[in-house]
Amino acid sequence: MRVLFGSWRYLFKNIWYVLCYAIMPGIFFALSLDFKSIRSFLDAFFTGTPSVSFLQIFRVFSIIGFNSWLNALYAVGLLLSIALFSSIMLSLVEKHMRIGKRTSSGAFRQFPNIFLSSLFMTVLYAVIYEVWCVVLAAIGYAFGSIIKVAVGVYCAWVACFLLFLIVLLYIVTVFYLWLPCMQITGFSPYEALRYSYQLVIKVRWKMVFSMLISILAYLVVISATAMFIPHLPFMLVAFIAFVLLYLNFCIRMETAYFEADKIDREDLIRSYRRLG
């Protein structure tokens, strides 16, 4: 249960401790969304005409979009801010779980060591995700072109999306515990990747299921707001939803690592209080 829901419990209990590290990524994410493409896609999908162009499907899911230079700049800002603030946040959360106290003292010493690895993993995840968007858009467009019955397109779309989402999350888990492993063990990047993957195998499907629930809830919120409210309120909702999703994604790295490696979490047992 700690792997499935431990990150959400930690997040809501310590929201003010980590919230500031998600503000900039959330702003860039909300700005990078292509509201017109999202609304057009949803309108077509839920009005009986689910067949849309490849480019429109791609713009709905891609964080880059390629519809303007401004969106591309927002995407670059998103990736850089994620790499920067996740490095700081992971250091603070790891220290809190390791010693049981919410303090920034000494936590920033890890930043130079973890930032480049965080940047590499952010770019790697972005590349994997964009390739996933291209393949999903191509298959979605093919369904609309080949299948002439709207019900068949709906069924094929939903089944394909869920399958592709599970495959994406499965790939994400390969590197998911890499950063916490380097933090806690001090291993080299290659050794940390090998050891963290051994740990991932123990909890992989729990992590996939946990991420799947969070992402599906996020997609329901984004879809509902994109269909019924104007652009600016939609951006605010997207900002809040992404902030929660991003914080949970990062915190889950630490909670899952502590659980998989059988490390006691001092933020839960608080043995330092008994010693005092």
N, C-alpha and C positions, 0 to 999 in steps of 0.2 A: 504493500500500500504506500510505502514511502516513495517508491519510484513513480507510482501512478499519480499521487496527489500531494506528496511531500513538498514539492516546489510551490504549489499554490498556497499551502498552509504557511510556508516560510514567507512568501511574498506578501500576503495580507497581514501577517503579524509584524513584518518589518518594512512596510511599504514606504514609510518616510525615510528609511535608511538608504533605499536604493532608487527611489523615484527620480531623483535629479539626473541620474545617468541614462535615463531613457527619453528625456525631453527633446534633445537635438535629433536623435534618430527618428523619433516620432514626428517631428516637424518635417524633416526631409521626406519621410515616407508619405505623409499626407499630401505634400506638394507634388510628389512624383506620380501619384495616381492619375490615370486618364479617366476622369469622371464621365465624359461624353461616351467613350467607348464602353465603359462598364454599364451605363444606363441603356445604351442602344442594344447591347448584348442581352441584358436582362429583359428588356421590353420584347425583343424578338423571341427570346426563349420562352417567355410566359404568355405570349399571345398566339401561340400555335405556329410560329415560323422560326424554328430553332436553327435553321441553316443560315450561317453568316460567313463572312470572308475569313480567310486565314489570318490576314493582318489584324482584323478587328479582334479575333480571339486572342491573338498573341498580345495585343496591347492591353487586353483586360487583365491578363495574368502577369505580364512582364513588369519588373520594377524599373526597367529602362524605357520601354515603350517605343523609342526611336521615332516619335512623332514630332519632336522639336529638340533643339539644342538645349533649351531651358530644362526640359525633362531629363535629358542626359546629365546635365550639371547637378540637378537634384539627386539623381541616382548616385553620382560620384560622392556627393556630400553625405548621402545615406550610408554608403559603404565605409567611408573614412570615419564617420562619427560612430558607427557600430564598432569598428575595430578599436577606436580610441576609448570609448566609454565602457565597452565590455571588458577591456583589459583592466581598467580601474575597478569596475564593479566586481569582477571575479576575484580580484585580490582581496577586496574588502569582505566579500561573502565567505571566501575560503578562510580568512583569518577569524571571522566571527564564529564559524562552525568549528574551527580548530581550537580556539581558546575560550569561546563562550561569551566574549564581550564585544559589543558594537563599538569599535574604535578604529580611527583611521591612522593611528600612530604606527609607523613602520610598514603599513600595508603598501604604500606607494613605492617601496623599494623593489617590489617585484615587477613594477610597470615596465622598466626598460627590457627586462628579460622576456616578458610575455607579449609585449605590443607587436613585435614583428610576426610572432607566431599567430597572434590574433588577426593581424592584417592578412596574412597568408590564408588562414582558414576562412575569413570573411570573403575574400576574393574567390577562393575555391568553391565555397557554397554558392556564391553568386553565379559562377560559371555553370555549375551543375544545375542550378535552378533555371537559368536562361535556356540551356539546352533542353531541359524538361519542358519549358514553355513552348519551344519550337516544335517538339515532337507532339505535345498535346494539341497544339493548334492545328498541326498538319492532319492528325487523326480526326479531330473534331470536324475540320472542314471536309475531310473525305467522307465521314458519316453523312453530313448534310448533302453531299453531292451524289452519293451512291444510293442511300436509303431514301425512298420517296415518300414513305409513310411517316407522318410527324411523330406518332407514338413510338415507332421504331427508332427514330433519331433520339428521342428523349431517353429511352431505355439504354441505348448504346452509349449516349453521352454520360449518363450518370454512372453506369458500370465502368466505363473507361476512365472517368475522372477518379473514382474511388480507387481503382486498381493502380493507376499512375501515381496517385497521392501516396499510397502505401509503399510503392516501389521507391519513390523519392525519399520518404522518411526512413526506409530501410538503408538507403545509401548514406543518408545523413548520419545515422548511428555509427557508421564505420569510424568517423573522426570525432564523434561527439564528446568522448571523455579524454581526448588528447590533451587539451589545455589544462584541465584540473590535474591530470597525471603529471605533467611537467612542473606545475606549481608545487605539488605536495611531495613528489619523490625526488625532484631535481635531476631526473633522467635527461639524457640528450633527446632531441626531437624524435629520432628514429626509435630509440629504445622506449620512449614514452608511447609512441604510436603502437608498437608491438604489445606492450604491457596493457595499455588501455583497451586495445581490441580484444585481448583475452578477457578483460572484465566486461566489455560490452556484450559478449556472447551470453553471459549469465542473465542479463536483464534486457536484451534487445527488444523482444516483443512487448514487454511492459513499457519501454520507452516509446516504441512506435505507437502503441495504443494511447498512451498519455498525450503524445503530440497530436495524434489524429483527432482526439476529442477536442483539444484546444483549437486546432485549425478549423474544424468543422463549425464550432461555435462562432469563431471569428468570421467565417464566410457567411454564415446565416445573418449575423449582425450587419456586415458590410452590404450584403445583397438587399436586405430589407430597407436599409437607410438610403441606398442608391436609387431605389425604385420610387420612394415616397417623399423624399425631402430634397431641397435645393442643394446646390454645390457647396456653399460655405458651411452649413450645418453638417453636411456629409463629411467634409474634411475634418471637422471637430470630432465626430464619432469615429472616423478612421484613425485619427491621432490617438484617441483614448484606447481604442481596441488594440492598436499596434503596440502601444506602450505596455499594456498588460501582457500581450503575447510575447514581446521581446524580453521583458523582465523574466517571465516564466521560463522562456527558452534558455536564458543564461543561468538562472538559478537552478534549473533542473540538471545542468551539467554537474554542479557541485553536489546536490542531494543524491543524484544517481551514482556519482563516483564514491561518495562516502558509504553508500549502501552496498555497492558492488564490491568494494575493497574491504568491507567489514571494519570501517573506522568509526569509533565512537564520535558522535557530534556533541561537543561541549555546549552548544547553544540549546540543546535539549536536556542533557543530564545535569549541566551546571555544577560540575564537581568543584569548580573554583570557589563556589560559595561555601561548600562544606569544609574546604581547606581553610577558608577564612574564619 
